Amino acid sequence: MKRVCVVGCGAIGSLYAVHLARVSEVWALVRREEHAQALNREGLRVSGAHDFHVTLKATTRPDELPDCELGIIATKATQVEDSIALVGRRFDKGAIISAQNGLGCEEIIAAHTLGYVIRGTTFMSGTRHSDTHVQYELDTATWIGPFEPSGTPYSMVKETAELIVGGGLKAEALHDARPAQWSKLIFNASVNGVSALTGLPHSPHFADKSKFSGLGNLLHDLIDEGKRVAKAVGVELHEDPWEMNKIGAMTNHPPSMLYDTRHQLLTEVDFLSGAIAREAERVGTPAPMHTAIYRLIKGREASWSFADENRAVAAHGKVH
Amino acid sequence: MKRVCVVGCGAIGSLYAVHLARVSEVWALVRREEHAQALNREGLRVSGAHDFHVTLKATTRPDELPDCELGIIATKATQVEDSIALVGRRFDKGAIISAQNGLGCEEIIAAHTLGYVIRGTTFMSGTRHSDTHVQYELDTATWIGPFEPSGTPYSMVKETAELIVGGGLKAEALHDARPAQWSKLIFNASVNGVSALTGLPHSPHFADKSKFSGLGNLLHDLIDEGKRVAKAVGVELHEDPWEMNKIGAMTNHPPSMLYDTRHQLLTEVDFLSGAIAREAERVGTPAPMHTAIYRLIKGREASWSFADENRAVAAHGKVH
């Protein structure tokens, strides 16, 4: 039986953990001590599209974690560096899947392990009801493929997909995972940025091209720009992000970056529009709109501490 | 003695009214009844760079307004249409200055009067302490010139500038006011849009180009794009908006659009980035960044009523 470690048990991490615990020994590495205790005491339950209960091992202490054949990094992109720095070497003889949104996490993971790195893009979704209960909603696939610089053999990717499928989730092994990753990247970067800056959830506005000011035009332009960058980078897309946007715009779903900006939490923009802007810069193709979105969101993040500084000055009297 | 009507007495309107009342018969047309009553009862005081008190006439009723030789429209750009529709014909034998930010108000005014329209761009600033007290801060000029389609003679522009100067303000008559108007347009559109979307006042961030994510790069790109549109339209700029931005970035001044978005008030974006986007479209030159800023701000405005609709649905139970 393989030993698998899921790093980070939000909705996506919990879905991997609960399903893989049926076919492997699962360790969950989490941040909060009471989260680890609850998982060790009560196990983990999934409801919704699937319904069952498993036991697993959980810890907050990297030094308690044994060597594992497989790691799944399921933290936010912004937390990958801190997480993998502590546990990367536990996977030196195995493989690690990056399951984050966006682009750039594989490079961070590869810098902290001798193991093989696997590009992962997941389309499944769920809601976390408690530390020990996750609801499975969109029963859609995780696409995985080799991270090219770490020379991950396709046979290992295939074996990993089979393990995930064995646990009851959908997964597909690809020789090249970038077409899927970039499709989701362009979709996510465009929708998250516009949502966070306007305050709108992924609503019908995002597909409205009926007048010049309509946000549908902006989304269309952002997605077109993303496609041009993908082409310049040499990636052929797996799906059309504009079609993904049209479907999503019917859901009124609040994207994660809208949640983050509302709660003044560091966003994943460095891995979304920021990644498109950087890739465009690298290959020398223009990406003015994603670059603008990137800088606006970074400005928004800066406004939170700037407001605090201003308030601190006001509280102590004006200094000039 | 000339009769002058100032339409709208915020900070800028009050500054015109108080100074012109020293050399002409001033009528103030305001929206709130208590504002008119206070002005009629107490007159208007200016402090700061200038310090004096005047009496004037004020009303909320367009039908009480006599015919005037000069009108100064000093409402927000978003209120010009509603204001001028009621009083435009009072200036049929005179002239009207548009003192709004941005581009497009002259056309609206011209549609409601037979009088001559004057393009105005003001750089003065003040703070309104009460209905009857305004503080004069930046003692800088108002630049005026003919609105080309209404065939305003330059002699009339010159006479108007002399009247304003006679009242104690700075004013300059120009044969072509578009270079000044476009300089301020590009500056204002760029700074207001970025401020409203990031939540930052006009702070040092706006000139920071030290790293790739720096907002100084975004401001520089927005201003460059504005310059390209001005050139395509055939306008040579009077001042470099980037230099204006560098100076403003030292002030931590909250631009009006930041105030508007914080208070969920309709912004002037249609007359700022929206005007640049429309002019670019008209002359067939690309302006992807101002167009994006325009659509993002319109999306932000849409989010206020969308949130209300969503709350209303939540309050009455889910409808699906």
Interface residues (C-beta under 8 A of the other chain):
Chain A: V194 L197 T198 G199 L200 S203 H205 F212 S213 G214 L215 N217 L218 D221 L222 N252 G274 A277 R278 E281 P288 M289 T291 A292 I293 Y294 R295 L296 K298 G299 R300 A302 S303 F306 A307 N310
Chain B: V194 L197 T198 G199 L200 S203 H205 F212 S213 G214 L215 N217 L218 D221 L222 N252 G274 A277 R278 E281 P288 M289 T291 A292 I293 Y294 R295 L296 K298 G299 R300 A302 S303 F306 A307 N310
